Amino acid sequence: MVVIAGLLLAAGTAHADKVYKWVDRNGVAHYGDRPPDAASASKAAKVEVIPVRAEPGAMVRLRVERDGGHYLAWADNALYGPIEVMLRFGRSDNIAGEPALPARATLPALGKVLVSRLQMVDPGRGGQFELALEGIPGDPSARPQDVEYLAPLQQSTVRIDQGYGGQFSHSDAQNRYAIDFAAKEGTPVVAARRGLVMQVESDFDKASLNREKAGGRANFVRILHDDGTMALYAHLQLDGVLVREGQRVRAGQLIGLSGNTGYTTGPHLHFAVQVNRGMKLESIPFRLRGLPSSRR
């Protein structure tokens, strides 16, 4: 007997979903995952929005199919941009992979890839295995170009609360070359460079100084550029994403509203340019128009 267990390790954050409640003229309460239609709403005494904690969809999904005496381990990309995955055995008994695990693969936007074919080493006895799939956004073959970025905020003055290597939250590889712009909640956020909206999160509604609980849990827009780099615009307000996944945007186009969600001390916009350096997401230095000191 073969026991299959999939463990997914992917970029994703807990967020707040919504339930809508309304009471009709007869006093009957109704609940739904979307607002009532115009006819129902006109008959309701009040429509109440109830936030509900939920988990977002996964960035990448592990799918295992039986094929005769083999098992096919597929990775399905849910993002509008490339990702790299690594498949490992959590544990295995009498099972081998071809290619051998751990194995890496790069998936195109919304694509799927057969990562490994699994089979018993000794067909005369049973076997067991568990699989772990990790996904990182971006193509590891990306080659960043020297590009000047626009300021990502529509405001007359610019104040930087935290720059390169900031000790509060810019000490890791993903954020080392990020800039935190002070901004009141609701300040318009614009695309600093043209690209494709690769990933969004807009339903998170909390801010916290607890890094373990709130680290990485913020509303954001991730935009993929032509050279494979990705711009991250984070800590947007609840429902503060104004673009959709798969949408192409031009430099200077409105994409969201700044906020105060996730691991943060106050309202601001976290901006970083990132690349996948082979199953490792890293921020890179960038040139920002009007701020020559943003490059080292």
N, C-alpha and C positions, 0 to 999 in steps of 0.2 A: 504494500500500500504506500502511495506517495501522499504526503501531507503538504499542502501548499499554503504558505502564509505570506502575505505581502505587507511590507512596512514602508510607508511613503514618507520621505524626508524632502520636503519641497518648500520653496518660498511661498509663504501664505501667512495670513494673520487673522486672529479672531476679530470679528467685527460685529456691529449691531445690525440686525435685520429689523424688519418692521411688521407689525400686525395692525390692521385697521379695524376699529370697532365702531359700529354705529347702531343707534336704536331707532326703529321705525315708529310710525305714528300709533301703532298698536302696542308699543312698549316692548317689542321683541328685539333682543340684542343680536346683532350679526357680526361675524368676524371674517376677515379675509386677508390675503397676502398682498392685496392691492386696494386702492380706494374704491368706493362704490361708484357705479356709473352715474351719469348726470341725473337720470330719472330717480334712482334710489336715493342719491344724495339730497335731492330736493324734498324728499319725503322724510328724511332723517332729522331728528331733533339736534343731533350733534355727531360729528365724526371725530373720533379720538385716535391718535397715533400712539401705539405702544411699542417702544423699542424692545427687541428681544436679542439676547446674545446668541450668536451663531458662528459657524465656521465657514470660511469662503471656499470656493471651488479650488481644487489643487492645481498647481502650475503644471505638473506632469503626473501621469497615472501609469501604474504598472498593470499590465494585462498578461495573464498566463493562459495559453491555450494548449490543449492536448492535440498532438499530431502523431497518430499511431503509437509507437513506443517512446516518443519524445514529448517534451514540453517546450513550447515556444514562449520566450519571455519578451513581450513587446513593451515599448515605452510610447505613450501617446502625449503629444505636446498640446496643451490647451491655450498657449499664448500666441499672439500675433507677431511673433518674432522667434528667432532661433534659440534653442537651449542646448546645453550639454548635460548628459546624464551619466551616472556611474551606477552599475548594478553589482551588488555584492551578495554573497551568501551570508545570511544571518547565522545559519548553521546548515550543515549538510551531512548526510550519511549515504554513501554509495551513489552519490550523484556528482556528475561532472558537467561543465558547460563548454560549449564550443561557439565562440572563443571562450577561453578559460576566464573565470571570474576572479578578481574584479575586472569588469569590462566597461569601456567608455563608448559613447556614441553621441553624435551631434544631430539634432532633429531640426528640420525646417519649421517655419511657422505653421501651426495647426497640423503638423505632420506626425507620422508614426515611423518607428524603426524597430526592426527585430534586433535586439541587443545580444541575445544568446540563445542557443538551442541546448536544452538540458536533457540528459539521458542517464540511465543507470550504468554504473561501471561494471557491475556483475548482474546481468539480467536474471540470474537464478535466484536472487533474493530481493526483498523489498528495499525501499529507500525513503528517506525523508529530507525535506529541505525547507528553508525559509529564505526569502529574498528581501533585500533592502535596496530601494531605488532612491537616489539623491539627484536633484536637478538644480542647475545653475543657469540663470538667464544669460543669453549672449553666445555668440560664436567664438570659440577660442582662437580662431584664425583671424580675427578682426585686427586691422592695422589702422590705428588712430591717425588722423590727419591734423595738421596745425591749422586750427580754425578759431576765429574770433567769435565769441558768443555774445549775444545781447544780454542786457540786464533782465533777469526773469520776473521783475516786479514793475508794475505801473505805479510809481510814486516819485515825487519830485526830489526827495532826498534819500540817500542810502546810508544805513548804519549796519555795520557788521558786528553781530554779537559773538560769533565764534568763527575763526578762520582755519587755515591749514593746521593740522596737528593739535587742535584744541583738546584740552585735557578732559572736558566734560563728556564729550561723546565722539570726538574725531581722532581717537587714538588707534582704531583698528583699520585694517586694510580697506574695507568698504567705504570708510568715511574720512580717511586721513586727509584727502584733498577736497573736502567739502567746504562750503561756505554757508553760514546761517545768517540770513538777512532779517533784521528786525522788521516786523510788519504787523499792523493791526489786523485782527480777524476780519476777513472779508476783502482784504486788499487783492486787486486783480493780479493773477499770475499769468505770465505769457511764455510761450515757447522761446527759448533762447537760441534755438536752431531748428531748422525745418527737419521733419522726420515723420515716422509712423508711430502712432500710439500703440504701444506693445502690451501694456499692463496697467490696470487702474485698481484702486481701492478707494471707496468713498463712503462706506457705512460705519466706520469706526467713530465713536463719539466720546472717548475719554482721553484725558491727559494725566500723566503720572510721573513721579520721580523714582518709581520702582523700576529699575532697569530690567530686572529679571522678568517682570510681568508686562512691561510696556515697550521694551526694546524691540524695534522693528514693527510695532503695532501702530501704524499711523496711516492716514489717508494719503495717497500719493498718485502721481502719474509717472510712468516710465515711457520715455520716447526713444525709439531706435533711430539712429542716424545712418546715412549711406555708407559710412566707413566701419560700421559695426559697433561703434560706441553707443552708450545709452545714457541719457540724461534723466536724473531722478529729481522730482519736485515733491517734497514730502512735508508732512504735518498740515495738510490742507484741512479745512473745516468739514464738518459733517455735511454730506451732499455737496461738497465743494469741488467736485470734479465736473468739468463742463465739456468734456470730450468723451468719445467712446473708443473702445478698443478696435483697432483696425482702421481708424481714421487717420488720414494724412493731414499734417498741420504745417503751416508756414512759420518762419521766424517772426516773432512779434504777435502771433495769434493768441487770443485769450483761451486758456486751457483750464483755469481753475480759480479758486479763491483761497487765500492763505487762512491758516487757522491755528489751532493749538491742540493737536491730537497726537497721542503716542508718548514717547519718552521725551519730555520737554519741560523747561522751566517757565515757559511763557510763549505767547504767540510769535511765530516767526516762520520763515520759509527756509527749508534745508535744501540746498542745491548741490548736486554732485554729478560729475561725468564718470561713468564706470565702464569697465571692460571685463570680460571673462578671461582670466589668465590660466585656463586649464583647470576647471572645477574649483575655481577660486575667484570670487567677485572682488575687484579692486577698483578704487577710485584713482583717477589720474589728474595731474595738473592741467589747467586750462587757462586760456586767455579770455578775459571778460572786458568788453568795451567800456572804457572809462575807469577801469580798475586795474592798472598795469601790475599792481602788487599781487594780484591773484595768481601770478605765475612764478614758479620758483625754478 
